[in-house]
Amino acid sequence: MDRPRSILGWLKHSPNAALFARLASTGEPITHQQLDQLLPSRHLHYVRHTLVHLGVLSERDEELDRIPAWLDTILADRSARHVQLICPYVHWYLLRRARRRAAQRRRPAEPGSFLRTRVLVALEFLT
């Protein structure tokens, strides 16, 4: 590195570096499933993207695979009845269809924002 002081500053103050350190300190191999257990954040997204880019983690359709964690957050304060109705709709209809399309590559997978909008509209309808 041309400026070692800047990388030392990053290591000392960056939330991303702290997350890297926390993952490394477990002594376990880093997996997508392990990262999925953490609270979603932009720092987690950055760390995951970096690990995929470096070849530590395999590629996956991150846009679609982040939906379940987002859904858990959205449904945390909803009624049990709404959760009971929305979860199958998301997992068995929206995500399944989007993953099938992505696998067939006829069309790109529906963007996560489109899926999120459909979920929010369905929740509003239920309310």
C-alpha positions as CSV (number, residue, x, y, z in Angstrom):
1,M,0.0,0.0,0.0
2,D,1.3,3.4,-0.9
3,R,0.0,5.0,2.3
4,P,0.0,2.4,5.1
5,R,-1.3,5.0,7.6
6,S,-4.6,5.2,5.7
7,I,-5.1,1.5,5.9
8,L,-4.3,1.5,9.6
9,G,-6.9,4.2,10.1
10,W,-9.4,2.1,8.2
11,L,-8.6,-0.9,10.3
12,K,-9.0,1.1,13.5
13,H,-12.2,3.0,12.7
14,S,-14.2,1.3,10.0
15,P,-17.3,-0.7,10.9
16,N,-16.5,-2.9,7.9
17,A,-13.1,-3.8,9.4
18,A,-14.7,-4.5,12.8
19,L,-17.2,-6.9,11.1
20,F,-14.3,-8.6,9.3
21,A,-12.5,-9.0,12.6
22,R,-15.6,-10.3,14.4
23,L,-16.1,-12.9,11.6
24,A,-12.4,-14.0,11.7
25,S,-12.4,-14.2,15.5
26,T,-14.9,-17.1,15.5
27,G,-12.4,-19.4,13.9
28,E,-15.2,-20.9,11.8
29,P,-15.3,-20.8,8.0
30,I,-17.2,-17.8,6.8
31,T,-20.4,-18.8,4.9
32,H,-23.4,-17.1,3.5
33,Q,-25.6,-18.8,6.1
34,Q,-23.4,-17.4,8.9
35,L,-23.7,-13.9,7.4
36,D,-27.5,-14.4,7.0
37,Q,-27.8,-14.7,10.8
38,L,-26.4,-11.2,11.3
39,L,-28.6,-8.1,11.3
40,P,-28.9,-6.7,7.7
41,S,-26.9,-3.5,7.2
42,R,-24.9,-1.8,4.5
43,H,-21.7,-2.9,6.3
44,L,-22.8,-6.5,6.1
45,H,-23.6,-6.1,2.4
46,Y,-20.2,-4.5,1.8
47,V,-18.4,-7.3,3.6
48,R,-20.4,-10.0,1.8
49,H,-19.7,-8.4,-1.6
50,T,-16.0,-8.2,-0.8
51,L,-15.8,-11.8,0.3
52,V,-17.6,-12.9,-2.9
53,H,-15.3,-10.7,-5.0
54,L,-12.2,-12.3,-3.3
55,G,-13.5,-15.8,-3.9
56,V,-14.0,-16.6,-0.2
57,L,-17.8,-17.0,-0.7
58,S,-19.5,-18.4,-3.8
59,E,-21.7,-16.1,-5.9
60,R,-25.4,-16.0,-5.3
61,D,-28.3,-13.9,-6.3
62,E,-27.8,-11.5,-3.5
63,E,-30.8,-9.3,-4.4
64,L,-33.1,-12.2,-3.9
65,D,-31.3,-13.8,-1.0
66,R,-31.6,-10.7,1.1
67,I,-35.4,-10.7,0.9
68,P,-36.0,-13.3,3.7
69,A,-34.0,-11.2,6.2
70,W,-35.8,-8.0,5.1
71,L,-39.1,-9.8,5.5
72,D,-38.3,-10.9,9.1
73,T,-37.6,-7.3,9.9
74,I,-40.8,-6.0,8.3
75,L,-43.0,-8.7,9.9
76,A,-41.5,-8.2,13.4
77,D,-44.3,-5.9,14.6
78,R,-47.2,-7.3,12.5
79,S,-50.0,-9.5,13.7
80,A,-49.5,-13.2,13.7
81,R,-52.3,-13.6,11.1
82,H,-50.7,-11.3,8.7
83,V,-47.4,-13.1,9.1
84,Q,-49.2,-16.4,8.5
85,L,-50.6,-15.1,5.2
86,I,-47.6,-13.2,3.9
87,C,-44.8,-15.7,4.5
88,P,-46.1,-18.4,2.1
89,Y,-46.9,-15.8,-0.5
90,V,-43.3,-14.5,-0.4
91,H,-41.5,-17.8,-0.1
92,W,-43.7,-20.0,-2.3
93,Y,-44.8,-17.5,-4.9
94,L,-42.7,-14.4,-5.3
95,L,-39.2,-15.8,-4.4
96,R,-39.8,-19.2,-6.1
97,R,-40.9,-17.6,-9.3
98,A,-38.1,-15.0,-9.3
99,R,-35.5,-17.8,-8.6
100,R,-36.9,-20.0,-11.4
101,R,-36.7,-17.1,-13.8
102,A,-33.1,-16.3,-12.7
103,A,-32.1,-20.0,-13.1
104,Q,-33.6,-20.2,-16.6
105,R,-32.1,-16.9,-17.5
106,R,-35.0,-16.2,-19.8
107,R,-35.3,-13.0,-17.9
108,P,-33.3,-11.5,-15.1
109,A,-34.7,-12.1,-11.7
110,E,-37.2,-9.5,-10.5
111,P,-35.4,-6.9,-8.7
112,G,-35.6,-7.0,-4.9
113,S,-37.3,-3.6,-4.9
114,F,-40.1,-4.9,-7.0
115,L,-40.6,-7.9,-4.6
116,R,-40.4,-5.6,-1.6
117,T,-43.1,-3.3,-3.1
118,R,-45.4,-6.3,-3.7
119,V,-45.0,-7.4,-0.1
120,L,-45.6,-3.9,1.3
121,V,-48.7,-3.5,-0.9
122,A,-50.0,-6.9,0.3
123,L,-49.4,-5.9,3.9
124,E,-51.2,-2.7,3.4
125,F,-54.1,-4.5,1.8
126,L,-54.3,-6.9,4.8
127,T,-54.3,-3.9,7.2
